[in-house]
Amino acid sequence: MHSSYHCTPSACTSCISLDATTAGYALLMISLPAPRPVLWPLRPAESARASRTDDNGRRMVTIEHAPLANVTAEMLVWWYGHVPGTMQYAGETYPRYMVWHPLDHVSYEVENNAPPVRVGSKLHIVEALGRDLDSVLDIHVTVEEITDRSAIISRRIAGSSVVRLENEFESSNGAARYVTRMTLGDDTMLGRLLLNRVARTKALPPPKLERWIRHHIEEIGNLEHFLPTLFDARAPVEA
């Protein structure tokens, strides 16, 4: 059984996006759901420290987020295994992924196994950065690692990484310290010959990458507003 959320025609508008994670960059039909209520201020980009470096054709982004109040590493480990599912929010029941970023998130599907999400799970994630249909990120990734301090996903082609996202966290003084590292491209022959250019110019070209950085700062910041309550309610019954 797959865990997924897809919009209904009555709640969405149709659009066309490029799936920049496939060799053919096929045109796909996606749907943009109606925005969910936003019950807290979204974190500004200035709340985090973001750096960008290039190395041998790869582009690397490191984001040091402001501490997540009342969040622990244990909660974050549980979250990355239990993004599929629903929760109460703004007086209604929503998929958890749609609450994680009430404006930008479109869909989240586990393609090859039932929850919980675990190493080897294949995810199909769609988000519209800034709710802009010209900045849709539609990507298939595999979970490489979930430990007590990290969650890592990547998109690989012929063994080489196109996109790799490392989330590292630890509990500290009543909050969680959280660092994100995204790498576009790989230090392999295929990466240097082709995939690094694809990753930097097609998957996440510079303007889209900057929008993703802002989006990611917002979504990580959102966790402190709902995850502690969700964890207390659901972790005892969703191991």
C-alpha positions as CSV (number, residue, x, y, z in Angstrom):
1,M,0.0,0.0,0.0
2,H,1.4,3.4,-0.9
3,S,1.1,6.4,1.3
4,S,0.3,9.5,-0.8
5,Y,-1.6,12.7,-1.0
6,H,-2.9,14.0,-4.3
7,C,-5.2,17.0,-4.8
8,T,-8.7,16.8,-6.0
9,P,-9.8,18.8,-9.1
10,S,-12.1,20.9,-7.1
11,A,-9.2,22.1,-4.8
12,C,-6.5,22.6,-7.4
13,T,-5.5,24.3,-10.6
14,S,-3.6,22.3,-13.2
15,C,-0.1,23.2,-14.4
16,I,2.8,21.7,-16.3
17,S,6.2,21.3,-14.9
18,L,9.6,19.9,-15.8
19,D,10.7,16.8,-14.0
20,A,14.4,17.6,-13.9
21,T,15.3,14.3,-12.3
22,T,15.0,12.2,-15.4
23,A,17.2,12.1,-18.5
24,G,14.4,13.2,-20.8
25,Y,13.0,16.0,-18.7
26,A,9.5,14.9,-19.6
27,L,6.6,17.3,-19.3
28,L,4.3,16.3,-16.5
29,M,0.9,17.4,-15.4
30,I,0.8,18.4,-11.7
31,S,-1.8,20.1,-9.5
32,L,-1.3,23.0,-7.1
33,P,-3.5,22.5,-4.0
34,A,-5.3,25.3,-2.3
35,P,-3.1,26.8,0.4
36,R,-3.7,25.6,3.9
37,P,-4.1,28.2,6.8
38,V,-0.8,29.5,8.1
39,L,-1.1,29.6,11.9
40,W,2.4,31.0,12.6
41,P,4.9,33.4,11.1
42,L,7.2,31.7,8.5
43,R,10.8,32.0,9.4
44,P,12.7,34.6,7.3
45,A,15.7,33.6,5.2
46,E,17.8,35.8,7.6
47,S,17.0,33.5,10.5
48,A,19.5,30.9,9.1
49,R,23.0,31.0,7.9
50,A,23.4,29.7,4.3
51,S,26.6,29.2,2.4
52,R,27.2,28.1,-1.1
53,T,30.4,26.6,-2.5
54,D,31.4,25.0,-5.8
55,D,33.9,22.1,-6.1
56,N,34.8,20.1,-9.2
57,G,31.5,20.9,-10.9
58,R,29.4,20.2,-7.9
59,R,27.4,22.9,-6.0
60,M,27.1,22.5,-2.2
61,V,24.7,24.5,0.0
62,T,25.0,24.4,3.8
63,I,22.2,25.8,6.0
64,E,22.6,26.3,9.7
65,H,19.1,26.8,11.0
66,A,18.1,28.7,14.1
67,P,17.4,26.3,17.0
68,L,14.0,24.6,16.9
69,A,12.4,25.4,20.2
70,N,11.0,22.4,22.2
71,V,12.1,19.9,19.5
72,T,14.4,17.0,20.2
73,A,16.5,14.8,17.9
74,E,14.2,11.9,18.9
75,M,11.2,13.8,17.5
76,L,13.0,14.5,14.3
77,V,14.0,10.9,13.8
78,W,10.4,9.9,14.3
79,W,9.2,12.6,12.0
80,Y,11.3,11.5,9.0
81,G,9.9,8.0,9.4
82,H,6.3,9.2,9.8
83,V,5.7,12.1,7.4
84,P,3.0,9.9,5.8
85,G,-0.2,10.1,7.7
86,T,-2.7,12.7,8.8
87,M,-3.0,15.2,11.7
88,Q,-5.4,17.7,13.1
89,Y,-4.6,21.3,12.0
90,A,-6.7,24.5,11.9
91,G,-9.8,22.5,12.9
92,E,-9.5,20.0,10.1
93,T,-7.7,16.8,9.2
94,Y,-4.8,17.3,6.8
95,P,-1.9,15.1,5.5
96,R,1.1,15.9,7.6
97,Y,3.2,16.8,4.6
98,M,0.7,19.5,3.7
99,V,1.0,21.0,7.2
100,W,4.8,20.9,7.1
101,H,4.7,23.8,4.6
102,P,1.1,25.0,4.3
103,L,1.8,27.0,1.1
104,D,4.3,25.2,-1.0
105,H,3.9,21.5,-0.5
106,V,2.0,19.7,-3.2
107,S,2.4,15.9,-2.7
108,Y,4.4,13.2,-1.0
109,E,4.3,9.5,-1.9
110,V,6.1,6.5,-0.7
111,E,6.4,4.4,-3.8
112,N,7.7,1.1,-2.7
113,N,6.6,0.2,0.9
114,A,4.1,0.9,3.6
115,P,5.0,3.3,6.4
116,P,7.2,3.9,8.3
117,V,9.6,5.5,5.9
118,R,13.0,3.7,6.2
119,V,16.3,3.1,4.5
120,G,15.5,2.1,0.9
121,S,12.1,3.8,0.8
122,K,11.6,5.5,-2.5
123,L,9.8,8.9,-2.3
124,H,8.1,11.0,-4.9
125,I,8.0,14.6,-3.6
126,V,6.5,17.6,-5.3
127,E,6.6,21.2,-4.1
128,A,6.0,24.6,-5.7
129,L,8.6,26.9,-4.3
130,G,6.9,30.2,-3.3
131,R,3.7,28.7,-4.9
132,D,5.2,29.6,-8.2
133,L,4.3,27.2,-11.0
134,D,7.6,28.2,-12.7
135,S,9.5,26.9,-9.7
136,V,8.1,23.4,-9.2
137,L,10.4,20.8,-7.7
138,D,9.2,17.3,-8.8
139,I,11.7,14.7,-7.7
140,H,12.1,10.9,-7.0
141,V,14.5,10.2,-4.2
142,T,15.7,7.2,-2.1
143,V,16.2,7.3,1.6
144,E,19.9,6.5,2.2
145,E,20.0,6.9,6.0
146,I,17.9,7.5,9.0
147,T,19.8,7.5,12.3
148,D,19.4,9.1,15.7
149,R,21.2,12.2,14.4
150,S,20.5,12.3,10.6
151,A,18.2,11.7,7.7
152,I,19.6,11.5,4.2
153,I,17.9,11.3,0.8
154,S,19.3,11.3,-2.7
155,R,18.5,11.0,-6.4
156,R,21.0,8.8,-8.3
157,I,21.4,8.0,-11.9
158,A,23.7,5.1,-12.9
159,G,25.2,5.2,-9.4
160,S,26.0,8.9,-9.5
161,S,24.2,11.4,-7.3
162,V,22.3,14.2,-8.9
163,V,20.9,15.6,-5.7
164,R,21.8,14.6,-2.2
165,L,20.2,16.1,0.9
166,E,21.7,15.6,4.3
167,N,19.8,16.6,7.4
168,E,21.8,16.6,10.7
169,F,20.4,17.4,14.1
170,E,21.0,17.1,17.8
171,S,19.2,18.0,21.0
172,S,20.6,21.1,22.8
173,N,19.3,23.0,25.8
174,G,15.6,22.4,25.2
175,A,15.8,22.8,21.4
176,A,17.2,21.1,18.4
177,R,20.2,22.2,16.5
178,Y,19.7,21.5,12.8
179,V,22.1,21.7,9.8
180,T,21.2,20.9,6.2
181,R,23.7,20.1,3.5
182,M,22.6,19.8,-0.1
183,T,25.0,18.7,-2.9
184,L,24.1,19.0,-6.5
185,G,26.3,16.7,-8.6
186,D,28.9,14.0,-7.8
187,D,32.6,13.6,-8.0
188,T,32.4,10.7,-10.5
189,M,33.2,10.4,-14.2
190,L,29.5,10.6,-15.1
191,G,29.1,13.5,-12.8
192,R,31.9,15.5,-14.2
193,L,31.0,14.7,-17.8
194,L,27.2,15.3,-17.6
195,L,25.2,15.1,-14.4
196,N,26.8,18.0,-12.5
197,R,25.8,20.3,-15.3
198,V,22.3,18.8,-15.4
199,A,22.0,19.2,-11.6
200,R,23.1,22.8,-11.6
201,T,21.3,24.0,-14.7
202,K,18.2,21.9,-15.0
203,A,17.3,20.4,-11.6
204,L,18.1,23.4,-9.5
205,P,19.5,26.4,-11.5
206,P,20.6,29.3,-9.4
207,P,17.3,31.3,-9.1
208,K,15.4,28.1,-8.3
209,L,18.1,27.0,-5.8
210,E,17.7,30.3,-4.0
211,R,13.9,29.8,-3.8
212,W,14.5,26.3,-2.4
213,I,16.8,27.7,0.3
214,R,14.1,30.1,1.5
215,H,11.5,27.3,1.3
216,H,13.6,24.9,3.3
217,I,14.3,27.5,6.0
218,E,10.6,28.0,6.3
219,E,9.7,24.3,6.4
220,I,12.3,23.4,9.0
221,G,11.3,26.3,11.1
222,N,7.6,25.2,10.9
223,L,8.5,22.0,12.7
224,E,8.7,23.7,16.1
225,H,5.1,24.8,15.8
226,F,3.5,21.3,15.4
227,L,6.0,18.5,15.8
228,P,6.1,18.4,19.7
229,T,2.4,18.0,20.0
230,L,2.1,15.5,17.1
231,F,5.0,13.5,18.5
232,D,3.4,13.3,22.0
233,A,0.1,12.2,20.5
234,R,1.2,9.7,17.8
235,A,4.7,8.4,18.6
236,P,3.3,6.0,21.3
237,V,1.1,4.3,18.7
238,E,3.3,4.8,15.6
239,A,6.6,3.2,16.4
